[in-house]
């Protein structure tokens, strides 16, 4: 916020003094209780010094003797005009000055007309992860940085905006988001670059807003980041939104390669409805939609075939090394949420279908068209009365402070399942290593101390069908995860 209280206050007081001085000059000098010419001269000189226009000795005495009322009137007019010019200059500078803002949403620098803007935001998450009863499949208890993501975004005029988000957590730096928007109309924007695929509902949530520490099984079937171009927009006063695009194509649950390795493209889209958005209805937090993708994939390895992980980030399914993606890959996902007061519910289902080919070994030439499905439902309840939302508790009503408020508290529970096509075993996947089904439930507590600081504790439990030698079930995964998150 720009303020000009100092200079403006000084000039306003100067104008008031000038007004009083002018009135004094207009009165007869001989009137009773009126100041003398000498006194008026002294006051005028003092005012001239205040505005940085000290008179010369000749001006103070006049050209041919002591100052007269005419001399004083002329100097007064000059002083008034100088003040007017200074005010005009100050107003012009204020009009063109950029607006600097620093608040709980980060830092921003915006041009005076609002067309150009530069924003700096960041998300940092540090986790502590402890696995329980993991005798058969030991997991390392650990502290780690899950996300370290500064974000630079802004606008270049009314037509162009951009976003760049690197990732510094992990063993090497990568680029998470890097795209440019061409905003032709609220109903039609073109976005090009590295973006989140439009299929998964929970996948589209910000990493700082997800209800639990890790995302659920359907996200393992949705594409993560992909390179491409998409059209997007809002219709019917924001009640209908859509995305439709063409991308290099990412395997389930992963980022796409930095280039298109098989010369095939993937087409994806999403339509989402919020029929009561921006109304006073108690159903204003209702949203539902459908998303999907289709395209061909040709190749072996991580750029073409998925591996599926638990919430504890443990891999429990992968295809054999001799299996290749060889044909159409499609996804289909109905999805929706309801946020009503302090209650929240998010649910989605994804089916991912891929044509496969065994390229070598005894089963070489064997083809399959296999479908993996996953679903989940996440419910939340804000104990302290704030509104639940797709973005989490945006701001506690009473931020934490010693001897003051306790922030916002939220309870979260989730159940989900992932099931692999029975036709995957034993030719395309090894039943002694890969489970055919996983079921997971998770309980969590979120403590929003402020709009920037969040503490999370989760207990998660995953059970498997298959995935161990001799047809046995893989050992259950049980773990306690905690997180400290700072975001602005």
PyMOL commands that set and color helices and strands:
alter all, ss='L'
color gray80, all
select helices_A, chain A and resi 5-26+37-50+57-61+69-96+217-221+422-424+469-471
alter helices_A, ss='H'
color red, helices_A
select strands_A, chain A and resi 99-103+106-110+116-132+142-156+160-167+174-185+188-196+225-235+240-247+266-273+286-299+307-309+315-318+323-340+343-358+367-382+408-419+435-448+453-466+477-487
alter strands_A, ss='S'
color yellow, strands_A
deselect
rebuild
show_as cartoon
